[in-house]
Structures are given as C-alpha cells and as structure tokens.
C-alpha cells in the first residue's frame, strides 16, 4: 500500500470541515442483536486484499530504482458475483490484486471502478469463491446518528479478521472552495484503525455496512482514535448506482510556480504522472510514469513522466476542470476512445486508446 494510509491520505483530513454535516436523520429503532452474534454472522464477508505494484525508490546516489512493493488492505463482499468494496488507495495503482477469504482461499481480482477523490473502489474476483462467504448488506448511512455503536473488521498489520469497537464520533464533509470537486461524506470514529484496515467495512449493530474505512489522522502512524470511513450512501452513489471510471494512474497536480518550474506551456496547468498500473486504461494509452525521485517545495515527487494537459478535450487547469473530467470519464462507454493530451519531452502529444468496460 506504499503507506498512503499515513502519508498521501493524511492530507485529506486537512480539507475536512470542523463542523458536523447538517443531515436530517430519523432515529433507527430496529432491534439489534449482541455484538458476539452480529460479528459471528458477518465476519465471513470480510476479506484481506494483497497487492503488488511497482515504484521508483531513491538510491543512495539520489537516482531511482524500480522496485516491487507489496500492499495490504481489507474489503467486504457485497454480492454473489464476487464484487468486493475497498478503499481506492489500496488498489488504484496496483499491478496485481489478490483477495484472501477467511478460509485461506486466495483468488486474483480485477479493479472494476475506482474513485481516488472519494477513496472508494470496487473489485471483482475472477474465480468462484467459498460458498460459506456471507454477503454483506449496505445500510442507509443517512439514518446513522452521532453516538451510534459501530465495529470495524479488517486486517490491521496483516492480522486478519480483527474486531475493533467504537462509536460514530462525528459526521464530516469537505467544505470551502473544493466543495464542488470533493463530494466525500465521512464518519469519524474512535474504533481502533491501523494500517491494513484500509478498505474494510464499518458495521452497525444490525450487521449492515455503513462505511468503508479510508484513513486515520495520526502523528505516529498508528491508531489515535481519529479514524474515518466513507459513508455507505456515498459508496452506493459512486460505485453501485454511478459509473466510476478506473484509470489506474496516480498524479500530482501542477499549478502556478510548480507548473513553471516543469516548463508547462504558458498559462496552463497539468497533472504530473507518478505511477501507472499495468493492464489499466492508462497503461493501454501508453502513459509514462515517473522515474526520477525528487523533492519540490517540500513535496516528494517522481519526475520524468508524462504531464497530462487535457482529457477528452477538457483542459485540466480550467475552472471546474477536475469535475468536468470526472464526468466525462464516467460517461465513457465500451468501445469509445479515451483521449489525452500530454506534454512529453517538451512536445505536446495526443494519446488515444479504445475503452473496454
């Protein structure tokens, strides 16, 4: 997972509003069972996700070396087709994804949809999975109030099917000028969450999934009682009712001085490609990822990759460009062309590939 659990995603809480999201909530008065009974019923729906990806790691001489990196996360099975919900940062740029079921069965999986801005993803196993697997149910997160008892099941530090218990501490959302881009809604919880929990389910005491674990706020890298899970209704809207597009590319946005330092055309912004997952739509385009590790304005980046200037004819630096690009990608149908304009070696080039969804 390249430890984005602590690093890349720790920038996300800086965008969180300090105020609770004003949502009209009706009390959920349905009867609940004991924690022991609920856990026994739902625990077989929780899986461990193991990934492998390539990355450039700095050498002692300051150059970079291509290295394979193993990743770890959790997920939850939601249908008999083998669909598994997880966090986008667990699988988005992974070259290989395997799902490990409670009985030890390990099955390769494909990324079906991924939304990095909301940190949710849908993957699907390639082969039949154990018949004993429980199929989890997505609950209605709008009915969940602050103070609700919840529990999280996952693989913290690789220790699978670990149960942690807590409460909904707050309901959060993004606020400010990025509101139109970030539409994430999150539950804050004091249930213990550590590396390896990413992508795992947050259950209520009825055994329904009301959130998918995303990240923590931590100064140590471990649990400090500040965990966040994307709410089930956001997951439903983006991955099940919506049509999220998996690009398989990780980027750094270039604007202002950073854009000038990297010689972007005058007045233009771009996205510097960091990593490209093999067998992804981005790889099919021939998009090149970074090869030279560097630090610019205190931010570690990989240089040498393509700089994306436009997607489907939409300039990424224009006002509202990010949201327009997301909308255009979600609307791509099987057989249509994905078209990118990139800056490569000082020249502007067009990359084009047919989409298979």
C-alpha positions as CSV (number, residue, x, y, z in Angstrom):
1,X,0.0,0.0,0.0
2,X,3.1,2.2,-0.1
3,X,1.9,3.5,3.3
4,X,-0.5,6.1,1.8
5,X,-2.6,5.2,4.9
6,X,-0.4,7.6,6.8
7,X,1.2,9.8,4.1
8,X,-0.9,10.6,1.0
9,X,-4.2,10.3,2.7
10,X,-3.2,12.3,5.7
11,X,-3.6,15.4,3.5
12,X,-7.3,14.6,3.1
13,X,-8.3,15.4,6.7
14,X,-6.9,18.9,6.2
15,X,-9.9,19.5,3.9
16,X,-12.4,18.3,6.4
17,X,-14.9,20.7,7.8
18,X,-14.7,21.3,11.6
19,X,-18.5,21.2,11.7
20,X,-20.8,18.3,11.5
21,X,-22.6,17.8,8.2
22,X,-26.2,19.0,8.6
23,X,-28.2,16.0,7.6
24,X,-31.8,15.3,8.7
25,X,-31.7,12.0,10.4
26,X,-34.5,9.8,11.6
27,X,-33.8,7.5,14.6
28,X,-33.3,3.9,13.6
29,X,-35.3,1.9,16.1
30,X,-34.9,-1.6,14.6
31,X,-33.9,-4.2,17.2
32,X,-30.3,-5.2,17.5
33,X,-28.5,-8.4,18.4
34,X,-25.5,-8.9,20.7
35,X,-22.1,-7.9,19.3
36,X,-21.0,-11.6,19.5
37,X,-23.9,-12.7,17.4
38,X,-23.6,-10.0,14.8
39,X,-19.8,-10.5,14.4
40,X,-20.3,-14.3,14.0
41,X,-22.9,-13.7,11.3
42,X,-21.0,-11.1,9.2
43,X,-17.3,-11.8,9.7
44,X,-17.0,-14.2,6.8
45,X,-17.9,-11.3,4.4
46,X,-14.6,-9.6,5.3
47,X,-11.6,-10.3,3.1
48,X,-7.9,-9.4,3.1
49,X,-6.6,-7.7,-0.1
50,X,-3.0,-8.2,-1.0
51,X,-1.5,-6.2,-3.9
52,X,1.8,-5.8,-5.7
53,X,2.8,-2.6,-7.5
54,X,6.0,-1.1,-9.0
55,X,7.5,2.1,-7.7
56,X,10.7,4.1,-8.0
57,X,12.7,4.1,-4.7
58,X,15.6,6.6,-4.3
59,X,19.1,5.1,-4.2
60,X,21.9,6.5,-2.0
61,X,23.3,8.4,-5.0
62,X,19.9,10.2,-5.5
63,X,18.8,8.2,-8.5
64,X,15.8,5.9,-8.6
65,X,15.5,2.1,-8.8
66,X,12.3,0.3,-9.9
67,X,11.1,-1.8,-7.1
68,X,8.2,-4.1,-6.5
69,X,6.2,-3.1,-3.4
70,X,3.6,-5.3,-1.6
71,X,0.4,-3.7,-0.3
72,X,-2.2,-4.7,2.2
73,X,-5.8,-3.8,2.8
74,X,-9.2,-5.1,3.6
75,X,-12.6,-5.4,1.8
76,X,-16.1,-6.7,2.1
77,X,-18.0,-9.0,-0.3
78,X,-21.4,-7.5,-1.4
79,X,-22.8,-9.9,-4.0
80,X,-22.6,-13.5,-5.3
81,X,-20.7,-12.3,-8.4
82,X,-17.7,-11.7,-6.2
83,X,-17.8,-7.9,-6.0
84,X,-15.7,-6.5,-3.2
85,X,-15.8,-3.0,-1.8
86,X,-12.5,-1.5,-0.6
87,X,-10.6,1.8,-0.5
88,X,-9.3,3.2,-3.7
89,X,-5.8,3.9,-2.4
90,X,-5.4,0.1,-1.7
91,X,-5.9,-1.0,-5.3
92,X,-5.8,2.1,-7.7
93,X,-2.3,1.7,-9.0
94,X,-1.7,-2.0,-8.1
95,X,-0.4,-4.2,-10.8
96,X,-1.7,-7.4,-9.1
97,X,-4.6,-7.7,-6.8
98,X,-5.5,-10.9,-4.8
99,X,-8.4,-11.4,-2.4
100,X,-7.9,-13.7,0.5
101,X,-11.0,-15.3,2.0
102,X,-11.4,-16.3,5.7
103,X,-10.7,-20.0,4.9
104,X,-7.4,-19.1,3.2
105,X,-8.7,-19.3,-0.4
106,X,-6.8,-16.7,-2.4
107,X,-8.2,-15.5,-5.8
108,X,-6.9,-12.9,-8.3
109,X,-9.2,-9.9,-8.7
110,X,-9.7,-7.1,-11.2
111,X,-10.4,-3.4,-10.4
112,X,-13.8,-2.5,-11.8
113,X,-14.2,1.0,-10.6
114,X,-12.1,3.4,-8.5
115,X,-12.6,7.0,-7.3
116,X,-9.5,8.3,-5.6
117,X,-11.1,11.6,-4.6
118,X,-13.6,9.8,-2.6
119,X,-11.3,6.9,-1.8
120,X,-13.6,4.1,-2.7
121,X,-13.2,1.2,-5.2
122,X,-15.0,-1.9,-6.5
123,X,-13.0,-5.0,-7.4
124,X,-14.2,-8.4,-8.6
125,X,-12.7,-11.9,-8.1
126,X,-12.0,-13.9,-11.2
127,X,-13.0,-17.3,-9.9
128,X,-15.8,-18.8,-7.7
129,X,-15.3,-18.0,-4.0
130,X,-16.2,-20.1,-1.0
131,X,-19.9,-20.8,-0.7
132,X,-19.7,-20.1,3.1
133,X,-18.9,-16.5,2.5
134,X,-21.5,-14.1,4.0
135,X,-22.8,-11.5,1.5
136,X,-22.8,-8.1,3.3
137,X,-25.7,-5.6,3.1
138,X,-25.1,-1.9,2.6
139,X,-27.1,0.1,5.1
140,X,-28.6,3.6,4.9
141,X,-25.9,5.9,6.3
142,X,-28.3,8.8,6.4
143,X,-30.1,7.2,9.3
144,X,-27.0,6.9,11.4
145,X,-26.6,9.5,14.1
146,X,-23.5,10.6,16.1
147,X,-23.1,8.2,19.1
148,X,-24.1,5.1,17.2
149,X,-22.3,1.9,18.3
150,X,-20.2,0.5,15.4
151,X,-17.5,-2.1,14.8
152,X,-14.8,-2.4,12.2
153,X,-13.4,-5.7,10.9
154,X,-10.2,-5.9,8.9
155,X,-6.5,-6.9,8.8
156,X,-4.6,-4.4,10.9
157,X,-0.9,-5.0,10.4
158,X,-1.9,-8.1,8.4
159,X,-3.7,-9.8,11.4
160,X,-6.9,-10.8,9.6
161,X,-10.4,-10.6,11.0
162,X,-9.6,-8.4,13.9
163,X,-12.7,-6.8,15.5
164,X,-12.5,-3.3,17.0
165,X,-15.4,-1.4,18.6
166,X,-16.3,2.2,19.0
167,X,-18.8,4.9,18.1
168,X,-19.7,7.4,15.4
169,X,-17.8,10.4,16.7
170,X,-18.9,12.9,14.1
171,X,-20.2,13.2,10.5
172,X,-17.8,15.1,8.3
173,X,-17.7,16.5,4.8
174,X,-15.4,18.7,2.7
175,X,-16.0,22.4,2.7
176,X,-14.7,25.5,1.1
177,X,-13.6,26.2,-2.5
178,X,-13.1,22.4,-3.2
179,X,-16.6,21.5,-2.3
180,X,-17.7,21.0,-5.9
181,X,-14.8,18.6,-6.5
182,X,-14.8,16.6,-3.3
183,X,-18.2,15.2,-2.5
184,X,-17.0,12.8,0.1
185,X,-19.0,12.3,3.3
186,X,-17.3,10.5,6.1
187,X,-18.0,9.1,9.5
188,X,-15.4,9.8,12.1
189,X,-14.9,7.0,14.7
190,X,-12.9,6.2,17.8
191,X,-12.9,2.5,16.8
192,X,-9.2,1.4,16.5
193,X,-8.0,1.6,12.9
194,X,-4.5,0.8,11.8
195,X,-2.6,0.1,8.5
196,X,-4.3,-2.9,6.9
197,X,-7.7,-1.8,7.9
198,X,-8.0,0.4,4.8
199,X,-11.0,-0.6,2.7
200,X,-12.5,-2.7,5.4
201,X,-16.2,-2.4,6.5
202,X,-17.6,-0.4,9.3
203,X,-20.7,-2.3,10.6
204,X,-23.6,-1.1,12.7
205,X,-25.1,-3.4,15.4
206,X,-27.5,-4.8,12.9
207,X,-24.7,-6.1,10.8
208,X,-25.1,-3.7,7.9
209,X,-22.2,-1.9,6.3
210,X,-22.5,1.8,6.9
211,X,-19.0,2.8,5.9
212,X,-15.7,1.8,4.2
213,X,-12.6,2.6,6.2
214,X,-10.5,5.3,4.4
215,X,-7.8,6.8,6.6
216,X,-6.7,8.0,10.0
217,X,-5.3,11.2,11.5
218,X,-2.1,10.2,13.3
219,X,1.3,11.6,14.3
220,X,2.6,8.1,14.9
221,X,1.2,6.1,12.1
222,X,-0.9,4.1,14.5
223,X,-4.4,4.5,15.9
224,X,-5.1,7.6,17.9
225,X,-8.8,7.4,18.0
226,X,-9.3,9.5,14.8
227,X,-10.4,7.2,12.1
228,X,-12.6,8.0,9.0
229,X,-14.8,5.9,6.9
230,X,-16.6,6.9,3.7
231,X,-20.3,6.5,4.3
232,X,-22.3,3.7,2.6
233,X,-24.6,6.1,0.7
234,X,-21.5,7.7,-0.9
235,X,-20.3,4.3,-1.8
236,X,-23.7,3.3,-3.2
237,X,-23.9,6.5,-5.3
238,X,-20.5,6.3,-6.8
239,X,-19.8,2.6,-7.3
240,X,-23.2,0.9,-7.5
241,X,-25.7,3.4,-8.8
242,X,-23.0,5.5,-10.5
243,X,-20.4,4.6,-13.1
244,X,-17.0,5.4,-11.6
245,X,-14.0,5.0,-14.0
246,X,-10.8,3.3,-13.1
247,X,-7.9,5.0,-14.8
248,X,-5.1,3.2,-13.0
249,X,-2.9,6.4,-12.8
250,X,-1.7,8.4,-9.9
251,X,-0.9,12.1,-10.5
252,X,0.4,15.3,-8.8
253,X,-1.4,18.5,-9.8
254,X,0.9,21.1,-11.3
255,X,-0.2,24.8,-11.0
256,X,1.5,28.2,-10.6
257,X,5.2,28.1,-9.8
258,X,5.4,24.3,-9.9
259,X,4.0,24.4,-13.4
260,X,6.5,27.0,-14.5
261,X,9.4,25.0,-12.9
262,X,8.4,22.0,-15.0
263,X,8.1,24.1,-18.2
264,X,4.4,23.7,-18.9
265,X,3.1,25.9,-21.7
266,X,2.4,29.4,-20.6
267,X,-0.8,29.8,-18.6
268,X,-1.5,26.1,-18.5
269,X,-1.8,23.6,-15.6
270,X,-1.3,19.9,-15.7
271,X,-1.1,16.6,-13.8
272,X,2.3,15.0,-13.5
273,X,2.1,11.2,-13.8
274,X,3.6,9.4,-10.9
275,X,2.5,5.7,-11.3
276,X,0.6,3.8,-13.9
277,X,-0.9,0.4,-13.0
278,X,-0.1,-2.3,-15.5
279,X,-3.1,-3.6,-17.5
280,X,-5.0,-0.4,-16.7
281,X,-6.6,2.0,-19.2
282,X,-3.8,4.4,-18.5
283,X,-1.3,1.7,-19.4
284,X,-3.2,0.9,-22.6
285,X,-2.8,4.6,-23.6
286,X,1.0,4.2,-23.3
287,X,1.1,6.8,-20.5
288,X,4.6,7.0,-19.0
289,X,5.1,7.2,-15.2
290,X,7.8,8.9,-13.2
291,X,11.3,7.6,-13.0
292,X,13.4,10.2,-11.0
293,X,12.6,10.8,-7.3
294,X,12.8,14.5,-6.3
295,X,11.5,16.9,-3.7
296,X,9.9,20.1,-4.9
297,X,8.5,22.7,-2.4
298,X,8.8,20.0,0.3
299,X,6.8,17.5,-1.7
300,X,8.3,14.2,-2.8
301,X,7.5,13.6,-6.5
302,X,8.6,11.4,-9.3
303,X,9.9,13.3,-12.4
304,X,10.3,12.2,-16.0
305,X,6.7,11.0,-16.5
306,X,4.1,12.5,-18.8
307,X,2.3,15.7,-17.8
308,X,-1.4,15.4,-18.6
309,X,-2.7,18.7,-20.1
310,X,-6.2,17.7,-21.2
311,X,-8.6,14.7,-21.0
312,X,-11.3,14.2,-23.6
313,X,-10.5,17.8,-24.8
314,X,-11.0,19.3,-21.4
315,X,-8.1,21.2,-20.1
316,X,-7.3,20.0,-16.5
317,X,-6.4,23.5,-15.3
318,X,-9.6,25.3,-16.3
319,X,-12.2,26.3,-13.8
320,X,-14.2,23.3,-12.8
321,X,-11.9,21.1,-15.0
322,X,-11.4,18.3,-12.5
323,X,-15.2,17.8,-12.1
324,X,-15.7,18.0,-15.9
325,X,-13.0,15.4,-16.4
326,X,-14.6,13.1,-13.9
327,X,-18.0,13.5,-15.5
328,X,-16.5,12.8,-19.0
329,X,-14.7,9.7,-17.8
330,X,-17.8,8.3,-16.0
331,X,-19.7,8.8,-19.2
332,X,-17.3,6.7,-21.4
333,X,-18.9,3.7,-22.9
334,X,-17.4,0.4,-24.0
335,X,-15.7,0.9,-27.4
336,X,-15.4,4.7,-27.1
337,X,-11.9,6.3,-27.3
338,X,-10.1,7.7,-24.3
339,X,-8.1,10.7,-25.5
340,X,-5.4,12.5,-23.5
341,X,-3.2,15.5,-24.5
342,X,0.2,15.2,-22.7
343,X,3.5,17.0,-22.5
344,X,6.3,14.5,-23.2
345,X,9.9,15.5,-23.7
346,X,9.0,19.1,-24.3
347,X,6.4,18.3,-27.0
348,X,2.7,18.2,-26.8
349,X,1.3,14.8,-28.0
350,X,-2.0,13.1,-28.2
351,X,-2.6,9.6,-26.7
352,X,-5.7,7.6,-27.8
353,X,-7.0,4.2,-26.8
354,X,-10.3,2.3,-27.0
355,X,-12.1,1.8,-23.7
356,X,-13.1,-1.7,-22.6
357,X,-15.5,-1.6,-19.7
